[in-house]
Amino acid sequence: MEALPVNEYLKEPGVTLVNKYVALKDEVKRIGEEIQKVREAILEYARKEGVEVIKGSDCKARVKFEEKLKFPGKNDEERQELDNTIIEAGKWTEVSQLDTTALTDAIESGLWSKDLIDKVMKYGRIETTDSVRISKLSDEEK
């Protein structure tokens, strides 16, 4: 069994960690933008040349253009009309699914009866999550 690599940042001071984190996040953003530009160029090249495969030196890109059926998203104007059409046809249960984010909001805000919350909570669990959010220092904080 291989030993896990040592995290070389564990002994660094906080300011170094935050600065490194921000620099890496900025680099990821820049690289993501660059990847998107190259991707667009690959798609345009494939369209222009009428090809599905573009060879590089050691790799190839397979390009696929396909039409897919799409419906209005939950924030689109026509969505409520679509939902009503399906509900009125009695088909809602065939195509709907539980929105667990809305369920969590309903439980946490106490919108439902205690009895229902207790029944639903038999399926719920508390998980620990973590996040790192970066913001600029104000002049007073510098």
Secondary structure, DSSP 8 states (H G I E B T S, - for coil): -------TTTTS-HHHHHHHHHHHHHHHHHHHHHHHHHHHHHHHHHHHHT-SEEE-SS-EEE-----------TTSTTHHHHHHHHHHTT-HHHH----HHHHHHHHHTT-S-HHHHHHHHTS---------------GGG-
